[in-house]
Every structure is written in structure tokens, then in C-alpha cells.
Amino acid sequence: MAKIVLGMGSSHSPQLQMPPPEWHRRTEADRHNPQLWYQGQGYTFPELAEVRRDQHWERELGMDTYETRWNACQKAIAHLAETLDRVSPDVCIIVGDDQHENYTDENMPAMGVYWGQTIDDAPDPPERRNPAFYYISPFSNEPTERVSHPIDSGLGRHLIESAITAGFDVAHSTKLLPEHNQGAVGHAINWVYRRLMNNEVIPNVPILLNTYYPPNQPTMQRCWDFGVMLRKAIEAWDSDKRVAIIGSGGLSHFVIEEDLDQHIIDGLKAGSEAKLTELPNSRFNSGTSEIRNWVVVGGAMAGDGLQMRLVDYVPCYRSEAGTGCAMGFAEWL
């Protein structure tokens, strides 16, 4: 039977490919964001700055602090890439979110599994290069031309059938439509290809959750249960392959909530279903919603004997309203 040999969680923020002198691009986007989610409520930037005015942002803002935290993030990413290379699993399951890249409001499944023979990654065309999010640097590691990567279609189909049997009505896809993101995979998955696999992509199965968009976001409990189902499906797979599960996204953003992040990290370390599912789902909106991807991994890793180790937690603030992205990097070994 197949065996899980590695779990991982990694942030994938655009801030991780923008050197600190470019972080102002994201700050300007924050100032014009009409709904910044904080503690389950949406604020404008001026409203949020007023709510958080006593939180001593002078300790968090400034180029020296930015550089220190940027360097810590790059070190953590390199560590995860080295671990993935060293463990050398035969196949990876990558759990990420789609932000109107391959799924749109025309058709937005809560959960989807891609199981085509291959999947493409492609550089963004000029018309899609929003300067608030897109910045070409050596750290983006974007391919210079369209490339195809291998999918383990057998595992993909097995996961779909196992999910249906377990009561999860997952969507499935064997092809990405060219009118959506050029028919190429979205950022949550290509982050793993580019930064953790250095574009040397091993066979994998992408799983996409609708973490962002109401009204069919999976609850935190549903994400945990889905992860448990994944573990059982892998253990029942008639294969001797060694499997890694990687969650891509998070932690809290576009407003950083360190208390929320610590609650989730503690739950992941303990493998605690109760802790990971007890907070209101309203706390997990906007970018913070990507924590759902980590909870899926947490559910999959619980009870398999592997222990979660936090590689680093780096809150990368970028404004006096506490906006930014809390970067998290973890591994189960």
C-alpha cells in the first residue's frame, strides 16, 4: 500500500517574490482595498488603521525590519525545497486555492481534483501583470515559456472515487480551459512547482479548494474531514509509492492576525481537530481563507506518526493598519 512520507505547508504570497523595496506596491493596493477582513469583519483601510492605531507599528515597519523578515522567508523556502528534494517522494498531492484563474463564477466548485495526464505552467502575459501583485525577479522563478508537468492520473482518479465513496461530491477535471488563465495552472499550484520543486516537477495531483468566494466555501470542519479522507485513500491505494502532501497558501492576510495564526499553528502541531475547527468560519475570509489548505494537510497528517515542525513564522507587515502577509512554513517528518 502507498505511504505518506512527508507533509508541508507554505505561504505563496506575491510579497515573497518582491524584494522589500517593492513592497510599497502591495501597500498601495491595501489602501484601495474596500474590504480588509479583520477578526471576522470587513473594514476600509482608514477604518482599520483607526481600529488598530494603538498597536505600535513603529516596531514592525521600516526597511531594516522588512529585509530581516524577507531573508528569513527566503531561508525557510530554501529549507522546504531541500527537504522535498531529500525525502524525494514519488508523487505529491498539492492542496491550493483558485482565485478566478481556472474556476470562475460561471462554475465554482467547492473542491476539485485535476487528473489529466499533464498540466501546464506558463508565464503571465503582459495584460495580466497587475503591478500590485506581479513582479519579475529571480525569486519568482517563473518559466520563460509554457511547460508541461506530469500528473499521476491513477492517483487522481483513486482520490476522486475515494472522496465520492466517503460522501465528498468533488468536481473533477482532466483539462484546463484556454479561456481561463491561458489553460495553465494557477498561482497556488505553480508556487510549489517553481519555488519548492525549482521547476523540476515530479508527478503530482492538484486539489483546488474554493477558499475565497462565498457562498460555497468549505467549512473548517469539512477541510479537516477531507484531509482525513485523503490519508485513508492514500493508505488504501494499491501502490507502493511514497506520497507527500503539500498545502499552499496562508497564513493570515491581507490583514495579519498573529493570535489567529498561533491558534492554527498550535492546532497543527497537536494534530487537534477540535482546535483547528473551533473558530467561527467568518474568521477565514479573503487571504486568510487559505488557511483551509493547511487544515486539509493537518487532517491528512494526524495519526500517521509524522510530527509537524514549524520551520518559521514571519509576519511581514507593510502598513500602519497592520496589513501584510503572515508567512508560514512547516513540515511533517
N, C-alpha and C positions, 0 to 999 in steps of 0.2 A: 504494500500500500504506500501511497505517497506520504511525505512527511514535511511539516513546516519546520524550516531550519533558521528562519530569520524574519523578524518584523521590523518595520521602520516607520517613522513619521517625520515629515519635513515640511517646513514652510516653503512657499514658492512665490513670494511677493516680488513684484517688479522692483521694489527697493533693493532686492538682493543682486540685481544686475546694474543698478545705478550707483556709481561711486558717490560718496556723501556730498560733494559739491553740486550734484544734480538732484538731491532730494527735494529741493525747492519746487520741482515740477509737481511732485505729489502733494506738497503743502498747498500749492495754488489750487489744485483740484479739490482738496479738503475744504478750502474756504468757499468754494462754489457748490459744494455738495448740499442739496436741500434737506437731506435726511441722514444724519450721522447717528447711528444707534449706540446708545449707552445705557446699560442696566435695563434693557428691555424697552426703551423709549427712544423715539426719533427726535433729533434736535437740528436746528441750523447751526452753522459754525459760531456765530455770535452768542447764541443761546448756550451752546456747550461751553464756550470759553467762560461765560458767566457762572455756570454751574460748577466748573472745576477751577475757579480762579484762585483758590487757596492751596493748591497742590504743589507749589514751589517748582515751577517748570524750569527755573534757572539751573536746577540740578541736572536736568535732562536734555537741555537744548544747548547747542554750540558745536562747532566743527570738531573740537578735540574729542568730545563725547561721541559724536557721530562716527569719527574714524575708529575709535576704540571698539565700538559695537559692530561696525562694518567688518573689521578684521576678525572679530570673534565669530561672526556669522560665516565668513568665508572659511575659517578654520573648521567649523562644525560641518559644513557641507563637504569639505575635503575628507573629513573623518568618515562620514557616512559613505562616501564614494569608495573609500579604501575598504571599509567593512564589507560592502556589497561585493567588491572585487575579490576580497579574501575568502568570504564564505562561498562565493561562486555558485549560487543556486541554479538549478536547471531551468526554472521558469519563475516569473514574477506576476503576482496579481497586484495591479495598481488601482487604488481607490482614489478617485478625484471628483471634482465638481465641474460642471459645464456652465459657462456664463454666456449664453446665447451665441455659442460658437457652432456646435453641431446640433444642439437642440434649441428650438425657439418656441415662442408662444403658439406657433402653429401646431406643435406637437412636443409636449414637455413631460416625459415620463419621470416618475419619482426615482426610479432605479433602472439602469440599463447596462447590459453586458455586450461588449463588442467581441465577436468571434470570427471575423473574416480571416482569410489566410495571411494577409499582411495589413499594415496600417501605415499611412503616410505622415511624415512630418515635413513642413515647408516653411521657409521664411515668410514673414508677413509682407504682403505687397505694400507699396508706398501709401496707398489710400487708406490702409488700416492702421497706420503708425501714429496713434494718438500720442503726442509728446508727453502727456501726463503719465503714460504707462510704458511707452516703448522707448528704449534707449539701447543703441547698439554699443556693446563693449565686449572685451574679451570674456567677461563674466557671463554674458548671455549664452555663449556657446551655441548660437543659432546656426543650423546648417546653411551653407551658401546656396544650396539648391535643393529641390524636392528629393526626398529619400524615402524608401520603404523599409519597414521593420517587420520582423517575424512575429506572428501571433500563434499561440498554442491553441488552435481551434478545438482540439479534442477536449482540453481542459475547459475552454469556454462553454462548449455545449454541455459538458458534465455539470458545470456550475449552474447553468440555466435550468437544466432538468431537476437538479437537486433543490434549487430555490422554489420552483413550482411545486414540487412534492412537499416542501416544507411550508407552503402557504404564502410565498412571496411571488406576487404577479409581476415579475420583472419584464421589462422590454428587452428586445434583442436586436442586434444589427450586425450585418456582415459587410456593410458598405457605408461610407460617409458621403453624403450628397455634395456634389461640387458647388452648388449654390450657397452652401454653408461653410465658411472658413476654408474655401478652396477644396473642400473634400479632405482636408488634413485634420489631424487630431488637435484638440485644444490645449490650452496652456498647462492645465493641471497634470496632464499625462506627459506632454513633451518636456516639462521641467525635469521629470525623472530621466527621460531619455538623454537630455542634454547635459544636466549637471551631475546626476548620480551615476549614470552609465557612460558619460563622456561620448555620447553618440555611437557607442559600441553596444547596441541594444540586443539583449537576449530575448528569447521567446517570452511573451507576456500576454496577459489578459486585462484590458482596461475595463474597469467598472465605474460608471458615471452616476453620481447622485445629484438630484436637484436640491442642493443645499440652499440655494439663494431665493428662489422665486415662489411666493405663495400662489395658489393655496395648497399645493401637494408636496410640501417639504416633508421628508420622513422625520418622525419624532426621534428624539434621542434614544428612547427605548427601542424603537424599530431599528435604528442603526446598530445598537448593541446586539439585538437578536439576529440581525443579518450577519454580523460578524461571527456569532456563534455558529450559524448555519454554514458559513464559509469553512470554518475549521472542520466541522463534521463532514462536509462534502469532500474536502481535501483528503481527510483520513480514509474516506470510503472510495476514493478514486483508484481504479485498478491500474496503478502505475508505480514505478519505483523512483519517480522524480522527486527532487528536493525543491521545496517551494518557499519563496519569500512573499510576504505581503507588505505593501508599502502604501501608507496614507499620505496624500499630497495636499497641502493647504494649511490654513490657520497660522498662528493661533488668533487671539483677538485682534481685530482690525475692522474698519478703518479707525476705530477708537480703541485704544489699548485699555484693557481691564485686567490688571495683574492679579487681582483676587480671583477672578473667574478662571484665568489660566492656571493658577496654582491649584484650584479646586480640581480641575480636569487632570492636571499632571499627577496629583496625589491619587486620584481615582485610577489612572492608568498604571501607576507603579504598584498599586494594591490589587489590580485586577478586579476592582469593585464595581459590579453592576449598579448597586444602589447609588454610589457616589456619582457615577457618570450619567445617571438618568434622573437624578432627583431635582435638578434645577428646572425652572419653567422653560419651555421651548422658546418663549418670547425672548430669552437672553441670547439666542443664537440666530441673529439676523445679519444681513449684509456680509462682510468678510468673515466675521466671527462664526457665521454659519458653517464654515469649512471645518470647524472642529468635529462636525459629524463624521468626516472621513477618518479622523483619528479614533473616534469611538468605535467605528466598524473594526479597525485594526485591533483595538483593545478587546473587543468581544471575541475576535478570532484567536487572540493570543492567550486569553485567560484559560488556565487549566492545562496548558500544554507543556509546562515545565520551564519555558523560557522566561527570563526576567527582564522587565523594562529598565533601561538605564537612560537617564536624561543626559544627552551629550552636551546640550547647552540650552538655556532660555535667555533670549536677548530682546528686551523691549526697546524697539527703535522708534522713539518718539520723534516727532518732527514739527510740532506746533504748540502754542500756548493753550490750546484746547485739549491737549492730550491725544491728538490724532497721531497715527503712525501704524506700525505693524509689530506685534509681539512675535518674534521669530522663535520657533521651537524646533528642536532636533533631537530625536530619540531613536533607540534601537532596542530590540528584544533579542537576546542571545542566550 
